[in-house]
């Protein structure tokens, strides 16, 4: 719902060529037209134009501060046939301006506003810091809420290498996925196991192979099936080889013990 010229000017990234951008826009539209394809934005536009909203007793729109103007039009369409609508969100958490979000859409979405007065996850020290930071936001709704009873703590680090990740469990968060992936690379290099978007950094087969290898190093007996699985994962050639290539023929005994 924003002309490409407006978006280009507001982005203020003069390393990009506007003529190329317009050409890409036209070619993309032509591609979809010729192959009869639609994208996610097209789906929303088509629904707004001709969709039939279902009858709902209650419609809840969560994280509404992140909705784009087009998504707000879709919400209006769905709300036409809803008996009750609850819009939940926090304008202080609006960080998606780069996707076209206009926070005024959220702030003006309803005159019946209720601020939740109690946080169940923000300790006192974090609450104190966050309230100083949000005062820098020019367009926001003032709100008061209480932190948890836990005091908590806020520490400042000049480098991620200063973090002692050996103690306790950690949740590492960043503004973009690129930073998170950089964290993943660092953790892998340092030998830490982690999960990213619900997926473990080490797959289960590799993890079982590692456990088998540790048992062998400790001189424990290991079942032949686990040895065969280990053999599939270890390097057999080059400087990092841990077994000889072709050693699979030795795996004919019922059990093996190594140290």
C-alpha positions in Angstrom: 0.0 0.0 0.0 3.0 2.2 -0.5 4.3 3.4 -3.9 7.8 2.1 -4.7 9.1 5.6 -5.0 8.0 6.4 -1.5 9.6 3.3 -0.1 12.8 4.0 -2.0 13.1 7.6 -0.7 12.3 6.6 2.9 14.9 3.9 2.9 17.5 6.4 2.0 19.8 3.7 0.7 21.4 5.6 -2.2 23.7 2.6 -3.1 20.6 1.2 -4.9 19.6 2.2 -8.4 15.9 3.3 -8.6 15.6 2.5 -12.3 16.8 -1.1 -11.6 14.3 -1.3 -8.8 11.4 -0.3 -11.0 12.6 -2.8 -13.7 12.6 -5.6 -11.1 9.1 -4.6 -9.9 7.8 -4.7 -13.5 9.5 -8.0 -14.3 8.2 -9.6 -11.2 4.6 -8.5 -12.0 5.0 -9.8 -15.5 6.4 -13.1 -14.2 3.4 -13.6 -11.9 0.9 -12.7 -14.7 2.4 -15.0 -17.3 2.7 -18.0 -15.0 -0.6 -17.3 -13.2 1.1 -17.1 -9.8 0.3 -15.0 -6.7 2.4 -14.2 -3.7 1.5 -13.6 -0.1 0.7 -10.0 -0.6 -1.6 -10.9 -3.5 -3.4 -13.4 -1.3 -4.2 -10.7 1.2 -5.4 -8.3 -1.4 -7.6 -10.9 -3.0 -9.1 -11.7 0.3 -9.8 -8.1 1.0 -11.5 -7.7 -2.4 -13.6 -10.8 -2.5 -13.1 -12.9 0.6 -16.1 -13.9 2.8 -15.2 -13.5 6.5 -16.4 -16.3 8.8 -18.8 -15.6 11.7 -16.7 -15.4 14.9 -17.8 -15.0 18.4 -14.4 -13.6 19.3 -11.5 -12.4 17.1 -8.1 -11.9 18.8 -5.4 -10.1 16.9 -2.1 -10.7 18.8 1.2 -8.8 18.2 -0.8 -6.2 16.5 2.0 -3.6 16.7 3.7 -5.5 13.8 0.8 -5.4 11.3 1.4 -3.6 8.0 -1.3 -1.3 6.6 -2.4 -4.0 4.2 -2.7 -6.5 7.1 -4.8 -4.0 9.0 -7.2 -3.8 6.0 -7.5 -7.6 6.3 -8.2 -7.4 10.0 -11.0 -4.9 9.2 -12.4 -7.4 6.7 -12.4 -10.3 9.2 -13.8 -8.1 12.0 -16.9 -7.3 9.9 -18.4 -10.6 10.9 -17.0 -10.9 14.4 -19.1 -10.3 17.5 -16.2 -9.2 19.6 -12.7 -8.1 18.7 -9.6 -7.9 21.0 -6.5 -6.3 19.7 -3.4 -7.1 21.7 0.1 -5.6 21.3 2.7 -3.2 22.7 3.7 -0.1 20.7 7.0 0.0 22.6 7.9 -3.3 20.9 7.2 -2.0 17.4 10.5 -2.7 15.5 9.2 -3.6 12.1 9.1 -0.2 10.4 11.3 -1.7 7.7 8.4 -3.9 6.6 6.1 -0.9 6.2 4.5 -0.9 9.6 2.9 2.4 10.7 2.5 2.3 14.5 -0.3 4.9 14.3 -2.5 2.2 12.9 -2.2 0.3 16.1 -2.4 3.3 18.4 -5.6 4.4 16.7 -7.2 1.0 16.3 -9.5 1.3 19.4 -10.7 3.9 21.9 -11.2 1.2 24.5 -7.7 0.6 25.8 -6.6 -1.5 28.7 -3.0 -1.6 29.9 -2.0 -4.8 31.6 -0.5 -3.7 34.9 1.6 -6.7 35.9 4.5 -8.3 34.1 5.2 -12.0 34.9 8.6 -12.2 33.4 10.4 -8.9 33.7 12.5 -8.5 36.9 13.0 -5.1 38.6 16.4 -4.2 37.2 15.4 -4.9 33.6 12.1 -3.0 34.1 14.0 0.0 35.4 16.4 0.0 32.4 13.6 -0.5 29.9 11.5 2.4 31.2 14.5 4.7 30.7 14.9 3.5 27.1 11.3 3.8 26.0 11.3 7.4 27.0 13.3 8.0 23.9 10.4 6.8 21.7 8.7 9.9 20.3 5.4 8.2 19.2 4.1 6.0 21.9 1.4 5.6 24.5 2.5 6.1 28.1 1.8 3.1 30.2 2.6 2.0 33.8 3.1 -1.6 34.8 4.8 -3.5 37.6 7.8 -5.9 37.3 8.0 -9.2 39.1 9.2 -9.5 42.7 12.6 -10.8 41.5 15.3 -8.1 41.5 17.2 -9.5 38.6 20.4 -7.9 37.2 21.6 -6.1 34.2 25.3 -6.5 33.1 27.1 -4.8 30.3 29.7 -6.6 28.2 32.0 -5.1 25.6 32.5 -8.5 23.9 30.4 -11.6 23.7 33.6 -13.5 24.6 33.2 -12.1 28.2 30.1 -14.2 28.8 30.6 -17.3 31.0 28.4 -19.7 29.2 29.6 -22.7 31.1 27.3 -21.9 34.0 23.5 -22.2 33.8 21.4 -22.1 30.7 21.3 -19.1 28.4 18.9 -17.6 25.9 20.8 -15.4 23.4 18.7 -13.0 21.5 19.5 -10.5 18.7 17.6 -8.0 16.6 18.1 -9.9 13.3 18.6 -13.6 12.3 22.1 -12.7 10.9 23.3 -11.9 14.4 21.8 -15.0 15.8 23.5 -17.1 13.1 26.8 -15.4 14.0 26.2 -16.5 17.6 25.6 -20.0 16.4 28.9 -20.1 14.5 30.7 -18.9 17.7 29.0 -21.4 19.9 29.8 -24.3 17.5 33.5 -23.2 17.3 33.6 -23.1 21.2 32.1 -26.6 21.4 28.7 -25.6 22.8 25.5 -27.4 21.9 22.5 -25.1 21.3 19.1 -25.0 19.6 18.0 -22.5 17.0 14.3 -22.2 16.0 13.6 -25.5 17.7 16.4 -27.4 15.9 19.4 -28.7 17.7 22.8 -27.7 16.5 23.8 -31.4 16.5 21.5 -33.9 15.0 20.6 -37.0 17.0 22.6 -39.4 15.0 25.7 -37.3 15.4 25.0 -36.9 19.1 24.8 -40.7 19.6 28.0 -41.2 17.7 29.7 -38.7 20.1 28.4 -40.6 23.1 29.8 -43.9 21.6 33.2 -42.3 21.0 33.4 -41.1 24.6 32.6 -44.6 25.9 35.3 -46.0 23.7 37.8 -43.4 25.0 36.9 -44.4 28.5 37.5 -48.1 27.8 33.9 -49.1 28.1 32.3 -52.0 26.1 30.0 -50.8 23.3 27.5 -52.8 21.2 28.4 -53.6 17.7 25.5 -51.7 16.2 26.7 -48.5 17.9 30.2 -49.0 16.5 28.7 -49.3 13.0 26.8 -46.1 13.4 30.0 -44.4 14.7 31.9 -45.6 11.7 29.5 -43.8 9.4 30.1 -40.5 11.1 33.9 -40.4 11.6 36.5 -39.3 9.1 38.3 -42.1 7.4 40.8 -40.2 5.1 43.1 -37.3 5.5 44.8 -35.7 8.5 41.6 -35.9 10.7 41.1 -39.6 10.1 40.3 -41.6 13.2 39.9 -45.0 11.6 41.4 -46.6 8.5 39.4 -46.6 5.3 37.9 -50.0 4.7 37.9 -50.9 8.4 34.2 -51.7 8.3 35.2 -55.3 7.5 36.5 -55.6 11.1 33.0 -55.0 12.5 31.9 -58.6 12.5 32.3 -59.4 16.2 29.5 -59.1 18.6 31.1 -56.5 20.8 34.3 -54.4 20.7 36.2 -52.7 23.4 38.7 -49.9 22.8 40.6 -47.3 24.8 
